[in-house]
Amino acid sequence: IAARAGVEVRVVLDGGTEAARAFDASDGIALYTWPPTLLPEHDPQHASLHAKAAIADDQLAFVTSANLTGYALDRNMELGLLVRGGEVPRLLADHFEGLISRDVLVRV
């Protein structure tokens, strides 16, 4: 809905999964991934993008341990932190922007 209203929406997904299919029908969402091919010194089968955060307007950040799985939502004990204002949301946004500008995270 936000993307259709002109809001820039960027989603970063693990490159080792088929998670991008969940967003195939979502117009206006820019998908990025951390491709396993960028991990030459590691075993790509065992590296994952484990970070989970939502950042809005450099003013709001939600950082969580939860995966979007049935176990995480129904069985696991997860924890999330919502930060309003201050430096943290901007620093997180800058970090992801830097990963994108250095092609660590690449557009799908």
Secondary structure, DSSP 8 states (H G I E B T S, - for coil): -TGGGT--EEEEEETTSSGGGGGTT-TTEEEEEE-GGG-TTS-GGG------EEEETTTEEEEES--SSHHHHHTS---EEEEESSHHHHHHHHHHHHHHHTTSSEE-
